[in-house]
Amino acid sequence: MHSLFSKVPLVADTTLEQKIERQLIENIHHEPLSDLEKAQAIKRLIEIKGWSELAAAANLGMGYTTMRYLLSPVDAPKEVKELVEEEELPPSIAGEIAYQRLRTFIV
């Protein structure tokens, strides 16, 4: 006689990195997160795994364009992020502001 639970895979995290990775992936796909919260989780996962943005998109099952759209406001100033959170500014515009701000420091 087979138990229903015998077919459920056991997920055992062997390292702290694996536990954080699993939790971030679950949150990105299952929790009702804002776009900015998803972006911050994705950026953290990229840092932990050492993935490129393209690799992260593939591993998370999302398109690269969607990934770039979500990640665009991550490096924006706090005030700009707040506007994104309040849905008064699209993430892509926040990303452009962050890019222009960074560019002025480099040039």
C-alpha positions, -999 to 999 in steps of 0.1 A, spaced: 0 0 0 14 34 -11 11 64 11 1 97 -6 31 113 11 56 88 -4 54 108 -37 61 142 -21 97 151 -26 117 160 5 134 193 3 165 194 25 185 226 26 221 217 34 235 252 35 222 286 45 227 297 9 204 270 -3 178 279 23 178 316 13 177 307 -24 147 284 -19 129 310 2 136 338 -23 123 317 -52 92 307 -33 85 343 -24 90 356 -59 65 331 -73 40 327 -46 38 357 -23 18 389 -32 49 410 -35 52 445 -50 73 449 -81 100 465 -60 100 437 -34 103 412 -62 132 431 -77 150 433 -44 145 395 -39 158 388 -74 188 411 -70 197 392 -37 193 359 -55 216 371 -83 242 381 -57 240 348 -38 241 326 -69 265 347 -89 240 346 -118 239 370 -147 205 386 -152 199 363 -182 207 332 -161 184 345 -133 155 350 -157 159 315 -171 162 299 -136 132 318 -123 111 310 -154 105 346 -165 114 365 -196 146 386 -197 125 417 -205 103 412 -175 134 407 -153 150 440 -166 117 458 -160 115 446 -124 152 453 -117 153 488 -132 143 507 -100 165 487 -76 194 512 -77 172 543 -78 172 569 -49 149 562 -20 124 589 -30 121 574 -64 116 539 -50 88 553 -28 70 566 -59 73 532 -75 59 515 -43 30 540 -44 25 532 -81 29 568 -91 60 560 -112 66 530 -134 97 509 -126 112 516 -160 112 553 -154 127 548 -119 154 527 -136 162 555 -161 165 580 -132 189 557 -114 209 552 -147 211 590 -153 221 596 -117 249 570 -119 260 583 -152 265 618 -139 289 604 -113 309 585 -138 313 612 -165 
